[in-house]
Amino acid sequence: MAILAYLVAASIAATSGGFAPDNEATLDVLRFGDAGALVAELNEDLRAAGFNADDGAVFGRKTRHAVYAFQKHHELATSGKFTPFMWALLAMPVEPPERAEPSRIEVDLNKQVLYVVEDAQVVLVLPISSGSGSSYIGSNGKRQIATTPEGAFSFQRRIRGIRRAPLGTLYNPYYFRGGIAVHGSPSVPNYPASHGCVRVTMWDMDLLIDFLDVGQRIYMYSEVPDDPPVATPIEPSILL
């Protein structure tokens, strides 16, 4: 286990007066650009817990965003660095809310995290960026507020590949309310920044589409409600 590897390394450090792994990863904190056996353990454990980390022994972009998702889920500062105390948190299972549907998508707008639930088990946890709350001029020329709606929805339609819209580019969008979609984006900061859509990274979207279907239920909330309201349809618009 990764935590065992860490404890062994710490023991070596304590008895030898220092520890300098040849992969240049620091003992206490793993971060972007590190490599080696401990990073490989971290990647394996992240993937086993449902976080979309890199393959192999490199702490790359995927691992950094997987750590972001992990930190967001546990409501930690999103540093992208993996510190020793986080190993214990990583061993804890990610528990989904109880719902009538055993398989669905959950989006926690407060944590900025998307959960894929299959057979009542969380199988994927992704970092997102949703509506910023700022005002903007929409495609109809009117001022609007960048808000991601809350409630219970179903995916209505999808577009394969790239869609270039007036407000930006959407990758493999799955629409759940009018022109509001879950989609891949080249920009997924660690805070709400979209015009209303739920952004995930391009590589996360490549994985996520294997779990999405038209007609599938998706729950959007800031706090997990006992019975989220079913949303009423709205006229299509173009958001991201």
N, C-alpha and C positions, 0 to 999 in steps of 0.2 A: 504493500500500500504506500501511497505517496507520503503520508504522515510518518510512516515507519522509516522511509528513506530520509526524511528530514531529520528525525531524531538520531539516526545513526550518524548522519553528517555532523550534527551538532555535537555528538559525543566525541567524534574525531577531532573537531575543532577545539573542544575543551581540553583534551589530553595532549594534543600536539602543539598547542600554542597558536593555532590558526588554521584556517581551511581555505584553500584557493583552488577551486575546481578548474580544470583545464578548459571548460566550456565558457568560462567568464561570467556565468550566472552567479549573483551574490547568494550567500547562504540564507540570509534573512528575508529578502524580498525578491520575487521573480517579476520581471518587467519586460516590456517590448524589446526584442532584439536578443534576449537571452536564449541559450540553447543548452542541451545536454540531457542527462538521464532524469533529473528532477523535473525539468520542463516536460519531458515525455510523460512522466507520471501525472503531472498536472493536466496535460491535454487529455490523457486517457480518462482521468477522473471527472473532468469537466464534461466530456462527451457522455460518459456513463450517467451523469446526473441530468443530461438533457441540454447542456450548453454547447453551442456549435463552435468548438475550438479547432485549431489546426491539427492536422495529422502529423505524426512524427515528433521530433524533439526540438522544435523551434517555436518560440513565443512570437508569433507573427500577428498580422492584423486580425485574423479570425479569433485567435486566442484573446487578444486585447478586448475585442467586442464581447466575447464570451464572458470575460471577467467583468466587463461593464454590466452585462445582464445579471450575473451572479451578485454583484454589489447592489444593483438596483433592487433585485428581489429581496435581499436582506436589509435594504434601506441603509446601506453604507455609502460613504463618499465614493464617487465614481472616479477613482484615480487611475484605474486600469492596471494597477500593481497588485500582485497577490502576496499577502503577508502571512507569516506563520500561523496566526490565530485563525485564519480563514480555512485551514484544512478541516477543522472540526465542523465548521458550518457547511462545508462542501459535502461532508458525510451525511448531513441531514436530508431526508427526502423532501421534495417539493410537493406539497399537498394542494390539490385543486379544491375549489368550492364544490359543494354538493349541488348537482343539477339533475333535471329530468333526463337530459341527453348525456349518455356516457362518453360521447365523442363530440368535441366542439372546439371553438377558439375562444380564449379569454384574453381580454386586453385591460390591464390595470393602468389607467391613465395617470394615476397618482405616482405609481412606481415607474411608469414608462417601460413596461414589460409586456410582451405577448407570450401567452402560454398555449401550446398545443396539447389538448387532452384527448387521449384515445383509451377507450375501455376504462374510463374513470381514473386514468393514470396520466400524469404530466410526462410527456415524452420529448418536449422541446421548449426551451425558454430563450426568447430573443429580445434584445434591446430595441426600443422603438423611439420615434420622435413623432408626436401628434400635434394637434392644433396649438398655435402659439398664444392665442388670445389677443393678438394684435389686430388692428384694423388694416384693411387693404382694399384696393379697387378691384372688383371682380370683373369677369369677362363681359358682364352686362353693363359695365361702366359705373356701377353703384358701389358705395363703400360698404364693406362687410366685415364681420368679425371672424377671425380664424379659429373656429371652434370645432372640436371633434364631438359628435353627438354621443350621448350615453343612452343605454338601453339594450334590449335584445333585438338582434337583427338576423337576417339571413343573407348570404351572398347571392346577388341577383344576376350577375354576369361577370365575364372576365374578358380580357384582351391579352392575346399572346404577344410576347416580345415588348418592344419599345413603343410607347405612345407619347408623342410630343404634343403637349397641351399648351395653351396660352400662358399658364403660370409655371410651366416647367416640364420635366420629363418623368414619365411613370414607366416602371419596368414590371411587366407581368401583373398589371393591376387586377385585383378582385374587388368589385364594387359591392358595398353592402347598404348604402343609402344614397340614392341619386348618383352624383358624381364623386362621392366620397369612397375611397378605396384603401385597402391594404396593398402596398406596392413596394417594390424595390426602388432605392434611390442612391445616387452617389454621395448624398449628404445626409447623415444620420447623427446629429450631435446628441449630447447627453442631456438635452432639455427639449421641451416642446418648441418646435420651429416650423411646423408645416402650416398650410392653409386650411387644414381640417382632416387630411388623410392621415393614415397610420404608415409611417415610413419604416422600412427595415433596410439593411444593407443589401447590395446586389447579391452577394454570395449567400446571405441568409434567405433571400427570396428564392434562389435556385433550389434550396432545400425545402423551404416552406411549401412551395407549390405541390409537392408530393402529398401534402396533408390537407389541401384545400379542395373544395368542390362547390359548385353552384348549388344553392339550396341549403348548404351547411349553416348551422347556427353559430353566431358570434356574439359574445357579450362584451359590452363596453361600459366601464364604470370607473369612478374615482375612489369609491369605497364599495366593497363587495356587499350588494343588497341581498336580502332574503329572497325577494322575488322581483327582479328588474323589470321595469315596464317594457312592453312590446311597442316598438316605435311605429309610428304611422309613416307611410311613404311620402316623399317629397319629390318635387320636380327635379329632373337631372340638372346638374351643373358641372363645371369642370374645376376640380380642386385637387390639391396634392399637399 
